[in-house]
Amino acid sequence: MNSTIKTKNGADLFFKDWGAKDATPIVFHHGWPLSADDWDNQMLFFLSHGYRVIAFDRRGHGRSTQTDTGNEMDTYAADVADLTDHLGLEGAIHVGHSTGGGEVAHYVARAKPGRVAKAVLIGAVPPIMLKTAANPGGLPLEVFDGFRKALAANRAQFFLDVPSGPFYGYNRPGAKVDQGVIWNWWRQGMMGGAKAHYDCIKAFSETDFTDDLKKIEVPTLVMHGEDDQIVPIADSALLSVKLLKKGTLKTYKGLPHGMCTTHPQIVNPDLLAFIKS
């Protein structure tokens, strides 16, 4: 079933909810600037294994309202809480990729008791991407200013350049380039709103998730490609796992940021093993 809910903050949130309603729910949180469709492979895989699978378009993304306000982590997490309340989810597993991993950390740290059983952060932005005095290994502000400048100047071309190059590692020597994957990234990106996408760059790069990670009580799997050119592993996964009470780290030699799409045959079984454990 596909549907929408209106959040307390006034956005219509599009979501997919497939599978038996009494099955263990898995909620998927997509990255910037994509949509629930980025999880098609995982949704079908876990549905075939008997799970209830849920994915939604973040506000300003995909088929949800093209919001001009609320494009920051506090509102994103509040929207997720509204969705989980609407669906009455208990004991859910929340899986987030990239920006979605930050959203998962921010939501799970605030979730009502019993709502969340486990969490998974894949190529995720926590603890914080931006280089600061406290985070000297982060990326300089100029990197994200470059993102904003490219988006404002020619979003359509920028949204071809990112998946054609670093997102899927297609800029690496000998990479097998899948044109359909590039087009699908572009399709998803162009469905969303330019203002929301512009604002979200600040949300994913400047939000400090350190306290969120420390507050999370549930088992959390941190998965990261060692050749992630978008969210470098040394300043993300390797730091995050140390802040989590029940964190497990799994890294993948040579895999890119978008490894859920390029290498689902590797990622999905590891996800399943963690969820079953």
N, C-alpha and C positions, 0 to 999 in steps of 0.2 A: 504494500500500500504506500502511496505517496500522499503527502498532505502538507498543510501549513498550520502553524499556530501563531497567534499574536503574542509577543512577549510583553512583559510589564513595561518595558522601555519603548514599546510602540512599533517594533519591527515585525513584519511577517517573516517567519522563519520556515523555509522549505525543508522537509525531511522525508527520508525513505525509512520504512519500518517493515522488514521482511522476516517471515518465519513465525513459528508458534509462539504465542504470547506468554506461555509458561516456560519457555526455554531460557537458558542463561543469556542475558543480553550483552552484546558487544557494541559499544558506541564509538564511531570513527570520526576523528576531527582532522579536517584537511589542512593543507598548507596554503600559504599566500602564493598567488592570488586565485586559487583554484576553487573547487566545489566538491560536493559529495561524490560526484562522478569519478574523482581521482581514486576512489576506493573500490571501483567495480570488481576488480580481480579478487580482492580480499572479501568483499561482501558475498560473492558467489561461492568462494571457497568455504567460508565459515557457515554459510547457509547449508551447504551440502554436508557439513559435519554436525548439523542439528542445532545450531545456535540461532538466536534471534539477533539479526543484524540491523543496526540503525546508523544512518549517516545523514548529516544535515549541511546545508549551505550557511556558512557564517553570515551574519548581517553584512550587507554590502557586497556579498559574493554570490555567484551563481544566480539562483532563482529567488533568493531572499530580497527583501527591500533594499534598494540602493540608498542606504542611509548616508546622510551628511554629518551626523553626530553619533556619538557612542562607539566610534571605531577604535576602541582601546580595551585592554584586557579586563578591567573590572566589569564593563558592560558585556563583553564576550562571555565571561564566566557566569554572569547573571542570566544571560540568555540560555546557556546550557542548563542552569538550575531550573529555569522555567520549562524547558523541554523535558527534562527528566521527571519533574513534578507532573507535567501533563501526561506522560506515558506511565507514570507510577513505577519507575524502574527501581528494583532492589538488587543489590549484589552484582552490579554491572561491572564490566571491564571496559575501561576507557583507553582508547588507543589514539595517539596523536602524532602526526608527522609535522616536523618543522615548526611553523607558527602554531599549528594545532597541538604540538607537544607543549608549548608554553601555555596554551589555553587549558590543556588537561591539567598541568601542574597548578594553575591558578584556580581552576574549578575544584579539583580533588582536595586541595588544602582547605576549601570552604564548604565542601559538600555536607549535606545532612547525614547523620549517622545511619549506616546501613545501605546507603545509596551505591557506594563503590566497594568492590571486592579487590580489584587489582588495577594497575595502571601500566601503560606502555608508552615510552617516549622514543620515537624513531627519528633520527636525524634532527633532533629537537633543539630549539633555540636556547633553553635554559643552560646555565644560570643567568647569563646576560651576554649579549653579543657585542655591545658597544665597548670600545676601549675607554677605560676610565682609570683614575689613580688607583682605585681598588681592584681593577680588572685590566692589568697592563697587557695581557695577551689577547685582548679583544680587537675587533676591527675598528679602524678609525672612522669618525663621523663622516669623513669625505666619501667613504664607500656608499653609505646610505643616502647622502646628499646626491651622489651620482645616480642612484636608483630613482630618486624623486625627480631629478632633472630629466632623465630618460623617459620616465612615465609621462611627465607633463608635456614633453616635446612631441613624442610619437609613441603612444602606448601600444598601438598595433604592431609596430616594428620591434619595440622592446620585448613584447610578449612572444615574438618569434626568436629573438636573439638568445633569451635565457634558456629555453628548452633545447635549442639547437646547439648550445655550447655546454656551460658548466653544470646545469641542473642534472642532466643524465650522463654526464661524462662524455658526451659526444664530441668534445674537443680533444679528447685523448687520442694519441696515435693508435691506429688499428681498431678504433671503436666501430661497432656495427650500429649504424644510425638507422633508427626506425622513424620514418617520416610520419606515420600515423600517430605515433606518440607525441611528436612535436606539434602536429596539427590539433591533437586533442587537448594539449596544454593550452594552446592559443585559444581554442574554442571556449574552454572553461574560463580562462582569464577574461576574455572579451565579453562574457555574459555579465560580469560584475560591474560595479560602479567605480569610475575613476577616482572620485573623492574618497571613497572608502578604501580603495587600494592604496592611494597616496598616504592616507592617515595610518594605515596598517603597517607601513614601513617603520614608522616611529614605534608602534606598539610591539612589533617583533624584535626590534633592535635595541630599544632603550629600556624596556621593562626589566627590572631586576627580580628574578624568580627565586633568589636564594632562600628567603624566608618561607616561601611556598614549599620548596623541596624539603626543608627541615621539618615542616609540619605534617607532611604526608606519612600516614601510619601504615598504609597497605603495601603489600609486595609490589615493587615497581621494576619492570624490565627496561633497561636503557640499551637501545640498538642503534648502531651508527656505522656508516660506511667509512672506512679508513681513507678513502679518496674523495670525501665529501668536500666539494669546492665552494659550496654555498654556506654551510655551517661547519667550519673547521673543527674536527674532533677534539683537538687538544684543549680548546677553550669552551667546550660544551659537555659532551658525554663524559669525558674523563674527570671533569670537575663535578658534574651533577651527581654521579654515582656516589661520591664521597659525602654528599650532603643528605642523601636519602637514608632513612632508618633501615629500610629493607630493600636496598637497591641491588640489582644484578646487572652487570655490564656484559654485552655481547657485541663485539666489533667484527667487521667484515673487510678483509683485505681486498683492496682494489675496487670496492663498490662505491657508487656515486650517491649523491643526495637523494635522487629519486629511485632508490633501489627497490621500493615496493612495486614499482612499475616495471623496472628493467629486470629484476631478479626475484619475482614472486615465488619461484620454485625453491628458493633458499630461505626467503623471509617467512613465508606462510607456515611451513612446518615448525620453525622455531617459535613463532607466535602461538601456534596451537599447543606445543609442548609446555610453554609457560602458562597458558590459560588452564590447561589440564592439571598442572602440577599442584 
